[in-house]
Amino acid sequence: MYQLLRKLAHWIDARAGVSATLWPMMRHPVPRSIDGPMGWWYVFGSASMTFLLIQILTGIGLSMVYVPAADQAYESLLYLDYQQPWGWFLRSLHYYAGSGMVVMLLVHMTQVFLQGSYKYPRELTWVVGVLLLACTMGMFFTGQILRWDTDAYWGLAVGASMAGRVPVLGPEIVHTLLGGDIIGASSLSRFFALHVFIIPGALLTFLGIHLWLVLRCGISAPPKPGEIVDPKTYDATYHEELKRGVPFFGDALLKDIFFSALAVTIVVVIAAVVGPKGPTEPPDPTLAGANPRPEWPFLWLFGLLSLSPPAIETFIMLVFPVLVLGALFFVPFVSNRGERAPSRRPAAVLLVIVIYTTLGVLTYEGVQAPWSPVMDAWSGDPVPVNLVEGRTPLELQGAAVFQFKNCRNCHALEGIGGRRGPDLTTIGASLTRDQLITQISNGTPGGGNMPAYGKQMSPAEMEATVAFLISLRPDGQLPAGAVEDAPVEGTTPQPVELTE
């Protein structure tokens, strides 16, 4: 049997040229110093790739059971957790391998930055690495949406809000992401396609380019104080060093294998002990106890938003991430020569300390900070008495719906209640009946965090709520859009006295 398999392998290799392609890659020389203890700094990239492989394999398994439909996605996850043999472990391993991939990528990029490995001639390698980080974060975000629970719904609402604030193109971007004007079945299908096909395709493409650049430009030697990177002389110096180098298929590969095996073992133990992440409650925007949180890589942004005034939310959501990515892209072009040793680059070391300290503090704040709506406003703050005095039975019914549909989680009345949305004390003077119905039914995915309530309210509840909101206006002021001398909605027209 062994001889048969060997002959088959030889037959395939003779025609496909596998060994002629892979063997030179495995034997490509690396600086001899990587054979020593400093070589352990070079293992994090391989660990990231190992976690990516686990993500692909577990993702294929999960896709055989998961149903990307709004009415079945949640139930399919429960089936995986409680009925499918080992389904819970597959979900858990998929999640924690993704977390491990993010950690390894961040550690790998930090090591590359501190050791100046992004400098000439590896600027493009760094840029592609930044794109790989962006794709990985995109995978994490879209993966959360596929859980289709409360965290997923509100995460998608906030994500749509961020996209909707893009000037000019915002509404089109939101419509493309959600598959319509509101969060629904099409939204889940689109994010499933992003998570399973589009982003992984981009990630694997960038990974192939990244590995080719690593082979093309070589692995940088461990930095030494006093060794200066000069584009005029670096290539000749590096090629001389490779003549004394060692094959990657040797001690360097063994270090990669050992560390990757250790990292995978840790993740497997965590997955088995902790179990899968979610799903929490079903995706109901009217759920009173909802207290959603973004995934841990985004908690720092959540914390930053919780500490910031509403006036700069758009800047933090749109401009700040672009500035961060832009800064990462321009790192090798701002400093592509000079010292590489961290001991000779105190500013770089200080910058890393400040960045990770800030991220740690903001992440802690993101864990502790309450969700932006006041989640007990509906039960703790009754509708002010003066806003229900003299109201019609329909308007009183609307006040009750407004209270118990948790509208006050986000909207205040006379300054009491949530702060995420605007105060509605005088909303009847600002929006017409049709505008109110559209706002409540479709939400504001193009510019805010309000979800769509069209499917959570009956026609009678909608009619009553709108009637109550129209009644919220200053004394003597007509409803928005009303014509002077026309009968005001909710009142009886008075006869007009005719005079000669």
C-alpha positions as CSV (number, residue, x, y, z in Angstrom):
1,M,0.0,0.0,0.0
2,Y,2.9,2.3,0.9
3,Q,4.6,1.7,-2.4
4,L,1.3,2.3,-4.3
5,L,0.8,5.7,-2.6
6,R,4.4,6.6,-3.2
7,K,4.1,5.8,-6.9
8,L,0.9,7.8,-7.1
9,A,2.6,10.8,-5.4
10,H,5.5,10.5,-7.8
11,W,3.1,10.4,-10.8
12,I,1.3,13.5,-9.6
13,D,4.5,15.4,-8.9
14,A,6.0,14.5,-12.3
15,R,3.0,16.2,-14.0
16,A,2.1,19.0,-11.5
17,G,5.6,19.9,-10.5
18,V,4.6,20.3,-6.8
19,S,8.1,19.6,-5.4
20,A,9.7,21.8,-8.0
21,T,7.5,24.7,-6.8
22,L,7.2,24.1,-3.0
23,W,10.7,22.8,-2.2
24,P,12.6,25.9,-3.3
25,M,10.1,28.0,-1.2
26,M,10.7,25.8,1.9
27,R,14.5,25.9,1.3
28,H,14.7,29.7,0.8
29,P,17.5,31.1,2.9
30,V,16.8,33.2,6.0
31,P,19.4,35.1,8.1
32,R,21.4,32.8,10.3
33,S,20.6,34.8,13.4
34,I,17.0,33.6,13.2
35,D,18.2,30.1,14.1
36,G,19.0,31.5,17.6
37,P,16.7,32.7,20.4
38,M,15.8,35.8,18.4
39,G,14.0,33.6,16.0
40,W,11.1,33.2,18.5
41,W,10.1,36.8,17.5
42,Y,9.2,35.5,14.1
43,V,6.6,32.9,15.0
44,F,3.5,35.1,15.3
45,G,2.8,35.3,11.5
46,S,2.7,31.6,11.1
47,A,0.4,31.3,14.2
48,S,-2.0,33.7,12.5
49,M,-2.1,31.6,9.4
50,T,-2.7,28.5,11.5
51,F,-5.7,30.1,13.1
52,L,-6.9,31.2,9.7
53,L,-6.8,27.5,8.5
54,I,-8.9,26.5,11.6
55,Q,-11.3,29.3,10.8
56,I,-11.8,27.9,7.2
57,L,-12.2,24.3,8.3
58,T,-14.6,25.1,11.2
59,G,-16.5,27.6,9.0
60,I,-17.1,24.9,6.4
61,G,-18.5,22.6,9.0
62,L,-20.8,25.3,10.5
63,S,-22.1,26.3,7.0
64,M,-23.5,22.8,6.6
65,V,-25.9,23.4,9.5
66,Y,-26.3,27.2,9.7
67,V,-29.3,28.6,7.8
68,P,-28.7,32.3,6.7
69,A,-32.4,33.2,6.8
70,A,-33.9,35.7,9.2
71,D,-36.5,33.3,10.5
72,Q,-34.2,30.3,10.9
73,A,-30.7,31.6,11.7
74,Y,-31.2,31.9,15.4
75,E,-32.8,28.5,15.7
76,S,-30.0,26.9,13.6
77,L,-27.5,28.2,16.1
78,L,-29.5,26.8,19.0
79,Y,-29.6,23.4,17.1
80,L,-25.8,23.5,16.8
81,D,-25.4,24.3,20.5
82,Y,-27.9,21.7,21.9
83,Q,-28.7,19.0,19.3
84,Q,-25.9,18.7,16.7
85,P,-23.2,16.4,18.1
86,W,-20.1,18.5,18.8
87,G,-21.8,21.5,17.2
88,W,-21.2,23.6,20.3
89,F,-17.5,22.8,20.2
90,L,-17.3,23.7,16.5
91,R,-18.9,27.1,17.1
92,S,-16.7,27.7,20.2
93,L,-13.5,26.7,18.3
94,H,-14.5,28.9,15.4
95,Y,-15.0,32.0,17.6
96,Y,-11.8,31.6,19.8
97,A,-9.6,30.7,16.8
98,G,-10.8,34.0,15.3
99,S,-10.0,35.8,18.5
100,G,-6.6,34.1,18.5
101,M,-6.0,35.2,14.9
102,V,-6.7,38.9,15.8
103,V,-4.3,38.6,18.8
104,M,-1.5,37.0,16.8
105,L,-1.9,39.6,14.0
106,L,-1.6,42.5,16.5
107,V,1.4,40.9,18.2
108,H,3.0,40.2,14.8
109,M,2.5,43.8,13.6
110,T,3.7,45.2,16.9
111,Q,6.9,43.1,16.5
112,V,7.4,44.2,13.0
113,F,7.0,47.9,14.0
114,L,9.3,47.7,17.0
115,Q,12.0,45.9,15.1
116,G,11.7,48.2,12.1
117,S,11.0,45.3,9.8
118,Y,8.7,47.5,7.7
119,K,11.6,49.6,6.5
120,Y,13.1,49.3,3.0
121,P,12.5,47.2,1.0
122,R,9.5,45.8,2.8
123,E,7.1,48.8,2.7
124,L,4.6,47.0,0.5
125,T,4.7,44.0,2.7
126,W,3.6,46.1,5.6
127,V,0.8,47.8,3.6
128,V,-0.6,44.4,2.6
129,G,-0.4,43.4,6.2
130,V,-2.6,46.3,7.2
131,L,-5.1,45.2,4.6
132,L,-5.0,41.7,6.1
133,L,-5.8,43.3,9.5
134,A,-8.7,45.2,8.1
135,C,-10.1,42.1,6.5
136,T,-9.7,40.2,9.8
137,M,-11.6,42.9,11.7
138,G,-14.3,42.8,9.0
139,M,-14.6,39.0,9.4
140,F,-15.1,39.5,13.2
141,F,-17.8,42.1,12.7
142,T,-19.7,40.2,10.1
143,G,-19.4,37.0,12.2
144,Q,-21.2,38.7,15.0
145,I,-24.1,39.7,12.7
146,L,-24.6,36.0,11.7
147,R,-25.4,35.2,15.3
148,W,-28.7,37.1,14.7
149,D,-29.3,37.9,18.3
150,T,-29.8,41.2,20.2
151,D,-26.1,42.0,19.9
152,A,-26.2,41.3,16.2
153,Y,-29.2,43.5,15.6
154,W,-28.0,46.5,17.5
155,G,-24.4,46.0,16.1
156,L,-25.9,46.1,12.6
157,A,-27.9,49.2,13.5
158,V,-24.8,51.0,14.7
159,G,-22.8,49.8,11.7
160,A,-25.5,51.0,9.3
161,S,-25.5,54.3,11.2
162,M,-21.8,54.7,10.7
163,A,-22.1,53.9,7.0
164,G,-25.1,56.2,6.7
165,R,-23.1,59.2,7.8
166,V,-20.8,59.0,4.8
167,P,-21.4,62.2,2.8
168,V,-23.4,61.8,-0.4
169,L,-23.0,58.0,-0.7
170,G,-24.2,57.2,2.8
171,P,-27.8,56.2,1.9
172,E,-26.6,54.1,-1.1
173,I,-24.0,52.3,1.1
174,V,-26.6,51.5,3.7
175,H,-29.1,50.3,1.1
176,T,-26.5,48.0,-0.4
177,L,-25.4,46.6,3.0
178,L,-28.9,46.0,4.3
179,G,-30.5,45.0,1.1
180,G,-33.2,47.6,1.6
181,D,-34.2,50.6,3.9
182,I,-34.5,48.5,7.1
183,I,-32.8,45.6,8.8
184,G,-34.4,42.4,7.6
185,A,-34.0,39.1,5.9
186,S,-31.9,40.6,3.1
187,S,-29.5,42.1,5.6
188,L,-28.6,38.7,7.0
189,S,-28.1,37.3,3.5
190,R,-25.8,40.1,2.5
191,F,-23.7,39.7,5.6
192,F,-23.5,36.0,5.2
193,A,-22.1,36.6,1.7
194,L,-19.6,39.1,3.1
195,H,-18.5,36.7,5.9
196,V,-18.3,33.5,3.8
197,F,-17.3,34.7,0.3
198,I,-16.3,38.3,-0.2
199,I,-14.1,39.1,2.8
200,P,-12.4,35.7,2.9
201,G,-11.7,36.0,-0.8
202,A,-10.1,39.3,-0.3
203,L,-8.2,38.0,2.7
204,L,-6.8,35.0,0.9
205,T,-5.8,37.2,-2.0
206,F,-3.9,39.6,0.2
207,L,-2.4,36.7,2.1
208,G,-1.0,35.2,-1.2
209,I,0.4,38.6,-2.1
210,H,1.9,39.0,1.4
211,L,3.6,35.6,1.3
212,W,5.0,36.3,-2.2
213,L,6.4,39.6,-0.9
214,V,8.0,37.8,2.1
215,L,9.7,35.4,-0.3
216,R,10.6,38.2,-2.8
217,C,12.0,40.6,-0.2
218,G,13.2,38.1,2.3
219,I,12.8,37.9,6.1
220,S,14.5,40.8,7.8
221,A,17.4,39.9,10.2
222,P,17.0,40.6,13.9
223,P,17.9,44.2,14.4
224,K,21.2,45.3,16.0
225,P,22.0,48.7,17.5
226,G,24.1,50.7,15.1
227,E,23.0,48.8,11.9
228,I,21.4,51.5,9.7
229,V,18.9,50.7,6.9
230,D,20.1,52.6,3.8
231,P,18.2,51.9,0.6
232,K,21.4,52.5,-1.4
233,T,23.4,49.8,0.3
234,Y,20.8,47.5,2.0
235,D,20.2,45.1,-0.9
236,A,23.9,44.2,-1.4
237,T,24.4,43.9,2.4
238,Y,21.3,41.7,2.8
239,H,22.3,39.3,-0.1
240,E,25.7,38.9,1.4
241,E,24.1,38.0,4.7
242,L,21.9,35.4,3.0
243,K,25.0,33.7,1.6
244,R,25.8,32.8,5.2
245,G,22.1,32.0,5.9
246,V,20.3,28.8,6.7
247,P,17.2,27.2,5.0
248,F,13.8,28.1,6.4
249,F,13.1,24.4,6.4
250,G,15.0,23.8,9.6
251,D,15.1,25.4,13.0
252,A,13.0,28.4,11.9
253,L,10.2,26.1,10.7
254,L,10.4,24.0,13.9
255,K,9.9,27.2,16.0
256,D,6.9,28.1,13.9
257,I,5.4,24.6,14.3
258,F,6.0,24.4,18.0
259,F,4.5,27.8,18.7
260,S,1.5,27.3,16.5
261,A,0.8,23.9,18.1
262,L,1.0,25.6,21.5
263,A,-1.3,28.4,20.5
264,V,-3.8,26.0,19.0
265,T,-3.7,23.8,22.2
266,I,-4.5,26.9,24.3
267,V,-7.4,27.9,22.0
268,V,-8.8,24.3,22.0
269,V,-8.8,24.2,25.8
270,I,-10.5,27.6,26.1
271,A,-13.1,26.5,23.5
272,A,-13.8,23.3,25.4
273,V,-14.0,25.0,28.8
274,V,-15.8,28.3,28.0
275,G,-18.1,27.1,25.3
276,P,-19.5,29.0,22.3
277,K,-20.3,32.8,22.3
278,G,-24.0,33.4,22.2
279,P,-26.6,33.6,20.8
280,T,-28.2,35.7,23.5
281,E,-31.8,36.9,23.2
282,P,-33.6,36.8,19.8
283,P,-33.1,40.0,17.6
284,D,-36.1,42.0,19.0
285,P,-35.5,45.7,19.1
286,T,-38.3,46.1,21.7
287,L,-36.6,43.8,24.2
288,A,-36.5,45.7,27.5
289,G,-33.5,43.9,28.9
290,A,-31.3,44.4,25.9
291,N,-27.7,45.5,26.8
292,P,-25.7,44.7,23.7
293,R,-22.0,44.9,23.4
294,P,-19.7,44.8,20.3
295,E,-17.1,42.1,20.0
296,W,-14.0,42.6,22.1
297,P,-11.8,44.0,19.2
298,F,-14.3,46.9,18.9
299,L,-14.9,47.6,22.6
300,W,-12.3,50.4,22.6
301,L,-14.4,52.2,20.0
302,F,-17.5,51.6,22.0
303,G,-15.8,53.0,25.1
304,L,-14.5,56.0,23.2
305,L,-18.0,56.8,22.0
306,S,-19.4,56.4,25.5
307,L,-16.9,59.1,26.7
308,S,-17.5,61.5,23.8
309,P,-20.2,64.1,23.4
310,P,-22.8,63.4,20.7
311,A,-21.5,66.3,18.6
312,I,-18.3,64.5,17.7
313,E,-19.8,61.0,17.1
314,T,-19.7,61.4,13.4
315,F,-16.0,62.3,13.5
316,I,-15.2,59.3,15.7
317,M,-17.3,56.9,13.5
318,L,-16.1,58.1,10.1
319,V,-13.0,60.2,10.2
320,F,-11.1,58.6,13.1
321,P,-11.0,55.0,11.7
322,V,-9.8,56.4,8.4
323,L,-7.1,58.4,10.2
324,V,-6.0,55.2,12.0
325,L,-5.8,53.2,8.8
326,G,-4.1,56.0,7.0
327,A,-1.5,56.3,9.8
328,L,-0.8,52.6,9.5
329,F,-0.5,52.8,5.8
330,F,2.0,55.6,5.9
331,V,4.2,54.2,8.6
332,P,6.8,52.7,6.2
333,F,6.8,55.8,4.0
334,V,7.4,58.2,6.9
335,S,10.3,56.1,8.2
336,N,11.7,53.6,5.8
337,R,15.4,54.0,6.7
338,G,17.6,54.5,9.7
339,E,17.9,52.5,12.9
340,R,15.8,49.3,13.5
341,A,16.8,48.3,17.0
342,P,14.1,49.2,19.6
343,S,16.9,50.4,22.0
344,R,17.8,53.1,19.5
345,R,14.1,54.0,18.7
346,P,12.6,55.2,22.1
347,A,9.9,57.2,20.4
348,A,8.6,54.0,18.7
349,V,8.6,52.1,22.0
350,L,6.9,54.9,23.8
351,L,4.3,55.1,21.0
352,V,3.5,51.4,21.3
353,I,3.1,51.7,25.1
354,V,0.8,54.7,24.8
355,I,-1.3,53.1,22.1
356,Y,-1.8,49.8,24.0
357,T,-2.4,51.6,27.3
358,T,-5.1,53.7,25.6
359,L,-6.7,50.7,23.9
360,G,-6.7,48.9,27.3
361,V,-8.3,51.8,29.1
362,L,-10.9,52.4,26.4
363,T,-11.7,48.6,26.2
364,Y,-12.3,48.5,30.0
365,E,-14.5,51.6,29.6
366,G,-16.4,49.8,26.8
367,V,-17.0,46.8,29.1
368,Q,-18.2,49.0,32.0
369,A,-20.1,51.7,30.1
370,P,-23.8,51.3,29.8
371,W,-25.4,50.9,26.4
372,S,-26.2,54.4,25.1
373,P,-30.0,54.1,25.6
374,V,-31.3,54.4,29.2
375,M,-32.6,50.8,29.4
376,D,-34.8,51.3,32.5
377,A,-36.3,54.6,31.3
378,W,-39.6,53.0,30.3
379,S,-40.3,51.6,33.8
380,G,-38.6,54.2,36.0
381,D,-39.8,57.4,34.3
382,P,-43.5,57.8,33.7
383,V,-44.9,60.0,30.9
384,P,-45.2,63.5,32.4
385,V,-48.7,64.1,33.5
386,N,-49.1,67.4,31.6
387,L,-48.4,65.5,28.4
388,V,-51.4,63.2,28.9
389,E,-53.9,65.7,30.4
390,G,-56.8,66.4,28.1
391,R,-55.8,63.8,25.5
392,T,-58.3,61.8,23.5
393,P,-58.6,58.0,24.2
394,L,-56.6,57.3,21.1
395,E,-53.8,59.6,22.2
396,L,-53.8,58.1,25.7
397,Q,-53.5,54.6,24.1
398,G,-50.6,55.9,22.1
399,A,-48.9,57.2,25.3
400,A,-49.2,53.7,26.8
401,V,-47.7,52.1,23.6
402,F,-44.9,54.7,23.6
403,Q,-44.1,53.8,27.2
404,F,-44.2,50.0,27.0
405,K,-42.6,49.7,23.6
406,N,-39.5,51.1,25.2
407,C,-39.4,54.2,23.1
408,R,-38.2,56.1,26.2
409,N,-35.1,54.0,26.3
410,C,-33.8,56.3,23.7
411,H,-36.1,59.3,23.7
412,A,-36.7,61.8,26.5
413,L,-39.9,63.6,27.3
414,E,-39.4,67.0,28.9
415,G,-35.7,66.0,29.4
416,I,-36.5,62.7,31.2
417,G,-35.5,59.5,29.5
418,G,-32.9,58.2,27.1
419,R,-30.4,60.4,25.3
420,R,-29.6,58.4,22.2
421,G,-32.5,59.9,20.2
422,P,-33.9,63.4,20.2
423,D,-36.3,64.7,22.9
424,L,-39.8,64.3,21.6
425,T,-41.6,66.8,23.8
426,T,-42.5,69.0,20.8
427,I,-42.2,66.5,18.0
428,G,-45.7,67.1,16.7
429,A,-44.6,70.6,15.6
430,S,-41.7,69.2,13.6
431,L,-42.9,66.0,11.8
432,T,-46.1,65.3,9.9
433,R,-48.2,62.2,10.4
434,D,-46.7,60.6,7.3
435,Q,-43.2,61.4,8.3
436,L,-43.7,60.0,11.8
437,I,-45.1,56.7,10.4
438,T,-42.2,56.4,8.0
439,Q,-39.7,57.1,10.8
440,I,-41.2,54.6,13.1
441,S,-41.7,51.9,10.5
442,N,-38.3,52.2,8.7
443,G,-36.1,53.5,11.5
444,T,-33.1,55.6,10.5
445,P,-30.4,53.2,9.3
446,G,-29.0,55.9,7.1
447,G,-28.2,58.4,9.8
448,G,-28.9,57.1,13.3
449,N,-29.3,54.1,15.6
450,M,-33.1,53.9,15.6
451,P,-34.2,50.4,14.5
452,A,-37.2,49.7,12.4
453,Y,-40.4,49.1,14.4
454,G,-42.7,48.5,11.5
455,K,-42.9,44.7,12.1
456,Q,-43.0,45.1,15.9
457,M,-46.2,47.2,16.0
458,S,-49.7,46.5,14.9
459,P,-51.6,49.0,12.7
460,A,-53.7,50.0,15.7
461,E,-50.6,50.6,17.9
462,M,-49.0,52.6,15.1
463,E,-52.1,54.8,14.7
464,A,-52.3,55.4,18.4
465,T,-48.6,56.2,18.8
466,V,-48.6,58.6,15.9
467,A,-51.7,60.3,17.3
468,F,-50.0,60.8,20.7
469,L,-46.8,62.1,19.0
470,I,-48.8,64.6,16.9
471,S,-50.3,65.9,20.2
472,L,-46.9,66.7,21.5
473,R,-46.5,70.4,20.5
474,P,-46.5,73.8,22.2
475,D,-50.0,75.1,23.3
476,G,-51.8,76.8,20.4
477,Q,-49.3,75.6,17.7
478,L,-50.7,73.6,14.8
479,P,-49.3,70.2,13.9
480,A,-46.5,70.1,11.4
481,G,-47.8,70.6,7.9
482,A,-51.2,71.7,9.0
483,V,-52.9,74.5,7.1
484,E,-54.1,77.6,9.0
485,D,-57.8,77.4,9.8
486,A,-57.9,73.7,8.9
487,P,-59.2,71.4,11.6
488,V,-56.5,70.1,13.9
489,E,-56.2,66.3,14.0
490,G,-57.7,64.9,17.2
491,T,-60.2,67.9,17.6
492,T,-63.7,68.5,16.4
493,P,-64.1,71.2,13.7
494,Q,-65.9,74.3,15.0
495,P,-68.7,75.9,13.0
496,V,-67.7,79.2,11.3
497,E,-70.0,82.1,12.1
498,L,-71.0,83.9,9.0
499,T,-71.4,87.7,9.0
500,E,-72.8,89.9,6.4
